[in-house]
Amino acid sequence: MPDFIARKLTDISPGFLRSEKIEVLLCDLDNTISLHRHKRPPDEVFRWKKTLDEAGIELVLFSNNRRGRASRNARMLGVKCFERIGKPRTAGFFEAARVTDVPLNRMALAGDQIFTDVLGANRAEVKSIWVVPIDRRVPHIWLRFAFERLVVAVNMIFGGKTFEKL
């Protein structure tokens, strides 16, 4: 289960991250920052990233993507990037802590997938923020999204978590 739930990535405010003592926000790319087919993050993400910078919070792209798309997007945003992470394995989280020189308990991961992003963050003892996928109609994973929605609904009922601006 995620530690927090957000309707969209840009609902995660610097104030919320500071209140949770987060110094680095690891962020999935596909369906969290932008759609799979988009070549650049939306303008809203660039504006949001600027608010993180002003608050002293480092944004880092953290993707299982193997095609170089994450590194291209990272260059556009001016952030570090970790590709081919293999979430939910934890090795990438430890590498991110080493490279950023920030301990895992001062990091959070924002992502759209329960069984890769959230599970990986939880296994590494990094705070997890499940972000509603931008597009749940992605052909090869729509069934998993349906199951994840069920998991989140049960979590909201029994865990008391709700969608909110963080």
C-alpha positions as CSV (number, residue, x, y, z in Angstrom):
1,M,0.0,0.0,0.0
2,P,1.2,3.5,-0.7
3,D,2.1,5.9,2.1
4,F,0.3,8.7,0.2
5,I,-2.1,9.1,-2.7
6,A,-2.2,12.0,-5.2
7,R,-4.6,12.6,-8.1
8,K,-1.7,14.0,-10.2
9,L,2.0,14.5,-9.8
10,T,1.8,18.3,-9.6
11,D,-0.5,18.0,-6.6
12,I,2.5,17.0,-4.5
13,S,3.5,20.3,-3.0
14,P,7.0,21.3,-1.8
15,G,5.4,22.2,1.6
16,F,4.1,18.6,2.0
17,L,7.5,17.2,1.0
18,R,9.2,19.5,3.5
19,S,6.7,18.5,6.3
20,E,7.7,14.8,5.6
21,K,11.4,15.8,5.7
22,I,11.9,14.8,2.0
23,E,15.0,16.1,0.3
24,V,14.8,14.0,-2.9
25,L,11.7,13.1,-4.8
26,L,12.3,10.1,-7.1
27,C,9.8,10.2,-9.9
28,D,8.6,7.7,-12.4
29,L,8.3,9.0,-16.0
30,D,5.8,7.1,-18.1
31,N,2.2,7.8,-17.1
32,T,3.3,9.8,-14.0
33,I,5.1,12.8,-15.6
34,S,3.9,12.4,-19.1
35,L,2.2,9.9,-21.5
36,H,4.3,7.2,-23.0
37,R,4.1,8.7,-26.5
38,H,5.0,12.3,-25.5
39,K,8.5,13.5,-26.2
40,R,8.6,16.2,-23.5
41,P,7.1,16.8,-20.1
42,P,4.1,19.1,-20.0
43,D,4.7,22.8,-19.2
44,E,2.9,22.2,-15.9
45,V,5.7,19.9,-14.8
46,F,8.4,22.4,-15.6
47,R,6.5,25.0,-13.4
48,W,6.1,22.5,-10.6
49,K,9.7,21.5,-10.8
50,K,10.7,25.1,-10.3
51,T,8.7,25.2,-7.1
52,L,10.6,22.1,-5.9
53,D,13.9,23.8,-6.7
54,E,12.9,26.9,-4.8
55,A,12.1,24.7,-1.8
56,G,15.5,22.9,-2.0
57,I,13.9,19.6,-3.0
58,E,15.8,17.7,-5.7
59,L,13.7,16.0,-8.4
60,V,15.2,12.8,-9.9
61,L,13.8,10.8,-12.7
62,F,13.7,7.1,-11.7
63,S,12.5,4.8,-14.4
64,N,12.4,1.2,-15.6
65,N,12.5,2.7,-19.1
66,R,15.2,1.1,-21.3
67,R,15.0,3.3,-24.4
68,G,16.8,6.5,-23.4
69,R,13.5,8.3,-23.1
70,A,14.0,9.0,-19.4
71,S,17.4,10.5,-19.9
72,R,16.2,12.8,-22.7
73,N,13.4,14.0,-20.4
74,A,15.8,14.4,-17.5
75,R,18.0,16.6,-19.7
76,M,15.0,18.8,-20.6
77,L,14.1,19.1,-16.9
78,G,17.7,19.6,-15.8
79,V,17.6,16.7,-13.3
80,K,19.5,13.5,-12.6
81,C,18.2,10.3,-14.1
82,F,18.3,6.6,-13.2
83,E,17.1,4.3,-16.1
84,R,16.7,0.5,-16.2
85,I,16.1,0.6,-12.4
86,G,14.2,-2.7,-12.3
87,K,11.6,-1.7,-9.8
88,P,10.4,-3.2,-7.5
89,R,14.0,-4.4,-6.9
90,T,15.7,-2.1,-4.3
91,A,19.2,-1.8,-5.8
92,G,18.3,1.4,-7.7
93,F,17.1,3.1,-4.5
94,F,20.4,2.4,-2.8
95,E,22.3,3.7,-5.9
96,A,20.1,6.9,-5.8
97,A,20.9,7.4,-2.1
98,R,24.7,7.0,-2.9
99,V,24.7,9.4,-5.9
100,T,22.5,12.1,-4.2
101,D,24.2,11.6,-0.8
102,V,20.7,11.7,0.8
103,P,19.6,8.8,3.0
104,L,16.7,6.7,2.0
105,N,14.5,8.0,4.9
106,R,14.8,11.5,3.3
107,M,13.5,10.3,-0.1
108,A,10.1,9.6,-1.5
109,L,9.1,8.0,-4.8
110,A,6.1,9.2,-6.9
111,G,4.8,6.7,-9.4
112,D,1.7,5.4,-11.1
113,Q,2.2,1.6,-10.6
114,I,1.5,-0.2,-7.3
115,F,3.4,-3.3,-8.2
116,T,6.6,-1.6,-9.3
117,D,6.8,1.9,-8.0
118,V,5.0,1.6,-4.7
119,L,6.2,-1.9,-3.9
120,G,9.8,-1.0,-4.7
121,A,9.7,2.2,-2.6
122,N,8.2,0.3,0.3
123,R,10.8,-2.5,0.1
124,A,13.6,0.1,0.2
125,E,11.9,1.9,3.1
126,V,11.4,5.0,1.0
127,K,8.1,6.9,1.3
128,S,5.7,6.0,-1.5
129,I,3.3,8.3,-3.3
130,W,0.9,6.6,-5.7
131,V,-0.1,9.0,-8.4
132,V,-3.2,8.2,-10.4
133,P,-2.0,7.1,-13.9
134,I,-2.4,9.8,-16.6
135,D,-3.9,7.3,-19.0
136,R,-5.3,4.0,-17.7
137,R,-6.1,2.8,-21.2
138,V,-2.5,1.8,-22.1
139,P,-3.3,-1.4,-24.1
140,H,-0.7,-3.8,-22.6
141,I,-1.3,-2.9,-19.0
142,W,-5.0,-1.9,-18.7
143,L,-5.8,-5.1,-16.8
144,R,-3.1,-4.4,-14.2
145,F,-4.5,-0.9,-13.8
146,A,-7.9,-2.3,-13.2
147,F,-6.5,-4.6,-10.4
148,E,-4.5,-1.7,-9.0
149,R,-7.6,0.5,-8.8
150,L,-9.2,-2.3,-6.7
151,V,-6.2,-2.4,-4.4
152,V,-6.3,1.3,-3.9
153,A,-10.0,1.3,-3.3
154,V,-9.7,-1.3,-0.6
155,N,-6.7,0.7,0.9
156,M,-8.8,3.8,0.9
157,I,-11.7,2.0,2.7
158,F,-9.7,0.2,5.3
159,G,-6.6,2.4,5.4
160,G,-8.3,5.7,5.6
161,K,-6.2,7.2,2.8
162,T,-7.9,9.5,0.4
163,F,-6.9,11.5,-2.7
164,E,-5.7,14.9,-1.6
165,K,-3.4,17.7,-2.6
166,L,-0.3,16.8,-0.8
